[in-house]
Structure formats: C-alpha cells, structure tokens
Amino acid sequence: MRLVTIMLTIALLPTQLVGSETKTPAKIDTLIQEPGQAGDLPEAVVRWLEARDYLIPLADETYYSGPNGNTLAGSFTGENKEDCAALTILRGAIEDSCRLWVFPSGDTLSPLLVGTHLMNFRTGTQWWPPHGKDSPLGFAWRISPFSQNHAKMLEECGMDIKDIPEITHAGIRLGVVDKGGGWYYYYNDSEWMRLPSCD
C-alpha cells in the first residue's frame, strides 16, 4: 500500500504525562494514509473526509500484531446496520487531538463524532517512539470492535453491570497500541456511552 510520508518537525516539549526539558527539534517520518487509500471506506465517506483535510494515521506493525489501519466496518449504531468508522487526524496538525467518526449506513448524511482524544508520550508526541534509527513513527491510538461478550467479561472480572445496557450490536474500543484498557464506546438510544473495562 502506498502511504503518504509526511516530514514534520516536533519540538520535544513537556507533556501532560511526563515532564521533560525542551530539546532540539527532530524530523520524523510518520505512517499516514489518505482516506481513499484505506480501501474499506465508501466513496461518499472518502470525499467527506478529504473535503475536511482528514488523514488516517497508521500503527507501526512492529509494535502491533493486528491490522495497522484505523478504519472499521460493522454494526455500530444498531443491529444489522452497515456502518463504518474512521480515526482521523487533521492534515497540517497531526499532533493535535485525533477524532473518532462513525458514519451510519456508510453515508455522510449524519456523521457522528464519537470522541476526541490526545495523549503525548515523554517525547511530546502522540506517535509511537521509534524502534530503530530509520524507522517511521506509527500512531499511538488504535480502534477495534468489541461485541456482546464485553458485558460477560465485565461480570466475570467482578464488576457491577446493572447500569450497562444490553449489548445487541458492536461497539468501538479506542486504545493505545499494545496497552490494555482504553475507551469502550457503545451507541445506545441515540447517544454514545462509554462503558467500563476490566483493564
């Protein structure tokens, strides 16, 4: 797959997680693709994302054993729906918050902004630290689906699930690559809920 390689300059600034002294900016290659390169997004969604200058960040396969894209297809807004989801960053501002979008029925009539997230590593970037001198940076965030088994998993790890709705369709987990936990989003009664996790 042909990827868009973006050269950017990142100043190593103190972050909200771990403080550090300001250092000399470093040029870093990042793994990013245009929406049309994802291969699993409907044409209408591709045009909608492109019109707003959104890009799809990718994980580094060295750190992540699954698919390294950040697009999904599934029934996220109800049973037997054919929705799609995309985790996006803005062209020219790839250190800003990423946005998770869901497109009901794969169209752009009523796109749903599920969440906006930002997490910086010690280096002041939300791209996974390089594993070699010439390696590109993969994105820290990854989306994946979760199913009806999530409630059962919560119950098995001793959590009270009385306030959790019946899970009848897929949800979306947004988490950091190779880390547990994250945000478990589920669409219930026309709104997105954040469900607990065992991690």
C-alpha positions in Angstrom: 0.0 0.0 0.0 1.4 3.4 -0.9 1.5 5.6 2.2 1.7 9.4 2.5 5.0 10.1 4.2 4.9 13.4 6.0 8.1 15.1 7.3 7.3 17.2 10.3 9.2 18.9 13.0 8.4 18.1 16.6 9.7 20.2 19.4 10.3 17.9 22.4 8.2 19.8 25.0 7.0 18.9 28.5 3.8 16.8 28.3 0.8 16.2 30.5 2.1 12.7 31.3 5.9 13.1 31.9 7.8 16.3 32.1 11.0 16.8 30.1 13.3 19.6 29.1 13.0 21.2 25.7 15.4 19.7 23.2 16.4 20.3 19.7 13.5 19.6 17.2 13.8 16.3 15.3 12.5 15.4 11.9 10.3 12.3 12.0 8.7 10.2 9.3 5.1 9.2 10.2 2.8 6.5 8.9 -0.3 8.2 7.4 -2.6 7.4 4.5 -5.1 9.4 2.6 -8.8 8.4 3.2 -9.0 6.9 -0.3 -6.1 4.6 0.4 -7.8 2.8 3.3 -9.6 0.6 0.9 -12.7 -0.1 3.0 -14.4 3.3 3.2 -17.4 4.2 1.0 -16.7 6.8 -1.7 -19.0 9.3 0.0 -17.1 9.0 3.2 -13.8 9.3 1.5 -15.0 12.6 -0.2 -16.3 13.9 3.1 -13.0 13.2 4.9 -10.9 14.6 2.0 -13.0 17.8 1.9 -12.1 18.5 5.6 -8.5 17.6 5.2 -8.6 14.5 7.4 -6.0 11.8 7.2 -5.9 8.2 8.6 -3.0 7.5 10.9 -1.5 4.0 11.0 0.1 1.9 13.6 3.6 0.5 13.3 3.3 -3.2 12.6 6.5 -3.8 14.6 4.5 -2.9 17.8 1.1 -4.1 16.7 0.2 -7.6 15.6 -3.2 -6.8 14.1 -4.3 -4.7 11.1 -2.5 -1.4 11.3 -5.2 0.7 9.8 -7.7 2.9 11.7 -10.9 2.2 9.8 -13.7 -0.2 10.7 -16.9 -1.6 9.2 -19.6 -3.0 11.4 -23.0 -2.6 13.1 -22.1 0.3 15.4 -25.4 2.2 15.6 -27.8 -0.8 15.8 -28.3 -4.4 14.9 -27.8 -5.3 11.2 -26.5 -1.9 10.3 -23.7 -1.4 7.8 -21.8 1.4 9.4 -18.2 2.5 9.0 -15.8 4.2 11.4 -12.6 6.2 11.0 -10.0 7.5 13.4 -8.7 10.8 11.9 -6.1 13.5 12.3 -6.1 16.8 10.6 -3.6 17.5 7.8 -1.1 20.0 8.9 -1.9 19.5 12.6 -1.1 15.8 13.2 0.0 16.4 16.8 -3.5 17.7 17.6 -6.3 15.6 19.0 -7.5 12.6 16.9 -11.2 12.3 16.2 -13.2 9.1 16.0 -16.1 9.3 13.5 -18.9 6.9 12.7 -20.9 7.1 9.5 -24.3 5.4 9.9 -25.1 3.2 6.9 -21.8 4.3 5.4 -23.0 7.7 4.2 -22.4 11.3 5.3 -25.9 12.5 6.0 -25.5 12.4 9.8 -21.8 11.6 10.7 -21.3 11.0 14.4 -18.3 12.4 16.3 -17.8 9.7 18.9 -14.8 11.2 20.8 -11.7 13.4 20.6 -8.5 12.3 22.2 -4.9 13.4 22.8 -2.1 11.6 24.6 1.5 12.5 24.5 4.5 10.3 25.1 7.5 11.5 27.0 8.9 12.8 23.8 6.0 15.2 23.4 4.3 13.4 20.5 1.4 11.0 20.1 3.3 8.9 17.7 4.8 5.6 19.0 8.5 6.0 19.8 10.8 4.7 17.0 12.3 1.3 17.4 15.2 2.0 15.0 17.3 4.8 13.6 15.4 4.9 10.3 12.0 3.6 11.4 8.9 5.7 10.8 6.6 6.5 13.7 3.3 4.6 14.0 0.3 6.3 15.6 -0.3 5.6 19.3 -4.1 5.2 19.1 -5.9 2.2 17.6 -9.6 1.4 17.1 -11.0 -2.1 17.2 -14.5 -3.5 17.6 -16.0 -5.2 20.6 -19.0 -7.4 20.8 -21.8 -8.7 23.1 -19.1 -10.6 25.1 -18.0 -7.4 26.7 -20.7 -7.5 29.3 -19.9 -11.1 30.2 -16.2 -10.2 30.6 -17.1 -7.4 32.9 -19.3 -9.7 35.0 -16.5 -12.3 35.2 -14.0 -9.8 36.5 -16.4 -8.9 39.3 -17.8 -5.6 38.0 -21.4 -4.4 38.6 -23.1 -4.4 35.3 -26.6 -3.4 36.4 -26.2 0.1 34.7 -24.8 -1.3 31.5 -27.4 -1.6 28.6 -27.9 -4.8 26.9 -25.2 -5.0 24.2 -27.0 -6.0 21.0 -24.5 -4.8 18.4 -20.8 -3.9 18.1 -19.1 -1.2 19.9 -15.7 0.5 19.3 -12.7 0.4 21.6 -10.2 3.3 21.3 -6.9 2.4 23.0 -3.2 2.9 22.9 -1.3 0.3 20.8 -0.1 -2.7 22.9 -1.8 -1.3 26.0 -4.8 -2.6 27.9 -7.9 -0.6 28.8 -8.9 2.3 26.7 -12.3 3.8 25.9 -15.2 1.4 25.1 -17.8 3.3 23.2 -21.3 1.9 22.7 -24.3 3.5 20.9 -27.4 3.2 22.9 -30.7 5.1 22.5 -29.3 7.7 20.1 -26.3 8.5 22.2 -22.8 7.2 22.7 -22.0 5.7 26.1 -18.5 5.0 27.5 -18.6 1.5 29.1 -16.2 0.4 31.8 -13.5 -2.2 31.2 -11.6 -4.8 33.2 -8.2 -3.4 32.4 
